[in-house]
Amino acid sequence: MDKFQELMVNRRSIRRYTDRDIPAEDVKLILEAALLSPTGKNSRAWHFIAVDDKEMLEKLSHCKGYGAGSVARARMAVAVCVDVTATETWVEDGSIAAFAMMLQARELGIGSCWIEINGRFAEDGTPAEDMVSELLGLPEQIMPLCFVTLGYPDEERKPQNLEKLLWERVHIGSFHADQCLGE
Ligand SMILES: Cc1cc2nc3c(=O)[nH]c(=O)nc-3n(C[C@H](O)[C@H](O)[C@H](O)COP(=O)(O)O)c2cc1C
């Protein structure tokens, strides 16, 4: 297996973390990966808010009814935000940056998980993006897309199984319904 394939196979979502601090140079490398990622028309309209304050992480974990609990357990969460007035590819740009950080984290032995904000709701029905924007002081045009939680894993996850890849979703030349609909 080459190094990149190893990263892809071994990266799994980590939702339980130890208290161990992430060294500053590793945080820098992870944020650097985000800043190196490509954007539509090279807009580079993202903003990354790195949060390590435990009280703030706890507050942010309530931005949606379920699925954000690991934000409170993480040693750090990076809110991936994009200026929606500066690009129409804000979801794509933010997504690529988020995944770049996840892969860089994995290479450093640091666990991560994507926590969706966009289009989600808190338990009381408040849009998750409103709660996050208020807590982090985001200007109106800066939209939070997701968090990337970070920390040293406190759980074991199995690598992906290459035998279980959905190769039937890969079509050569044109779409072949019989490949994916089982006809
Ligand atoms: C767009 C997107 C949104 C996700 N949202 C959440 C989330 O809100 N909370 C969570 O715990 N995991 C979330 N995940 C992680 C997925 O559940 C996870 O990647 C998927 O189950 C595959 O598992 P793996 O990452 O361990 O391979 C999200 C992943 C993606 C790509």
The ligand as an SDF file (V2000), in Angstrom:
LIG
                    3D

 31 33  0  0  0  0  0  0  0  0999 V2000
  -20.6940   15.6600    5.1850 C   0  0  0  0  0  0  0  0  0  0  0  0
  -20.4670   14.8590    6.4370 C   0  0  0  0  0  0  0  0  0  0  0  0
  -21.1860   15.1560    7.5790 C   0  0  0  0  0  0  0  0  0  0  0  0
  -20.9470   14.4450    8.7680 C   0  0  0  0  0  0  0  0  0  0  0  0
  -21.5840   14.8300    9.9000 N   0  0  0  0  0  0  0  0  0  0  0  0
  -21.2940   14.2010   11.0690 C   0  0  0  0  0  0  0  0  0  0  0  0
  -21.8500   14.6820   12.2840 C   0  0  0  0  0  0  0  0  0  0  0  0
  -22.5540   15.6850   12.3250 O   0  0  0  0  0  0  0  0  0  0  0  0
  -21.5510   14.0170   13.4190 N   0  0  0  0  0  0  0  0  0  0  0  0
  -20.7330   12.9040   13.4350 C   0  0  0  0  0  0  0  0  0  0  0  0
  -20.4920   12.3660   14.5110 O   0  0  0  0  0  0  0  0  0  0  0  0
  -20.1660   12.4470   12.2760 N   0  0  0  0  0  0  0  0  0  0  0  0
  -20.4270   13.0630   11.1060 C   0  0  0  0  0  0  0  0  0  0  0  0
  -19.8190   12.6560    9.9400 N   0  0  0  0  0  0  0  0  0  0  0  0
  -18.9480   11.4690    9.9380 C   0  0  0  0  0  0  0  0  0  0  0  0
  -19.6190   10.2720    9.2230 C   0  0  0  0  0  0  0  0  0  0  0  0
  -20.6340    9.7430   10.0400 O   0  0  0  0  0  0  0  0  0  0  0  0
  -18.5440    9.2210    8.9150 C   0  0  0  0  0  0  0  0  0  0  0  0
  -17.5590    9.7950    8.0730 O   0  0  0  0  0  0  0  0  0  0  0  0
  -19.1350    7.9980    8.2160 C   0  0  0  0  0  0  0  0  0  0  0  0
  -19.9970    7.3080    9.0970 O   0  0  0  0  0  0  0  0  0  0  0  0
  -18.0380    7.0260    7.7590 C   0  0  0  0  0  0  0  0  0  0  0  0
  -17.2450    6.6220    8.8500 O   0  0  0  0  0  0  0  0  0  0  0  0
  -15.6590    6.8340    8.8620 P   0  0  0  0  0  0  0  0  0  0  0  0
  -15.3960    8.3130    8.7340 O   0  0  0  0  0  0  0  0  0  0  0  0
  -15.1980    6.2950   10.1850 O   0  0  0  0  0  0  0  0  0  0  0  0
  -15.0780    6.0730    7.7130 O   0  0  0  0  0  0  0  0  0  0  0  0
  -20.0230   13.3600    8.7690 C   0  0  0  0  0  0  0  0  0  0  0  0
  -19.2980   13.0740    7.6030 C   0  0  0  0  0  0  0  0  0  0  0  0
  -19.4920   13.8140    6.4650 C   0  0  0  0  0  0  0  0  0  0  0  0
  -18.6550   13.5170    5.2420 C   0  0  0  0  0  0  0  0  0  0  0  0
  1  2  1  0
  2  3  1  0
  2 30  2  0
  3  4  2  0
  4  5  1  0
  4 28  1  0
  5  6  2  0
  6  7  1  0
  6 13  1  0
  7  8  2  0
  7  9  1  0
  9 10  1  0
 10 11  2  0
 10 12  1  0
 12 13  2  0
 13 14  1  0
 14 15  1  0
 14 28  1  0
 15 16  1  0
 16 17  1  0
 16 18  1  0
 18 19  1  0
 18 20  1  0
 20 21  1  0
 20 22  1  0
 22 23  1  0
 23 24  1  0
 24 25  2  0
 24 26  1  0
 24 27  1  0
 28 29  2  0
 29 30  1  0
 30 31  1  0
M  END
$$$$
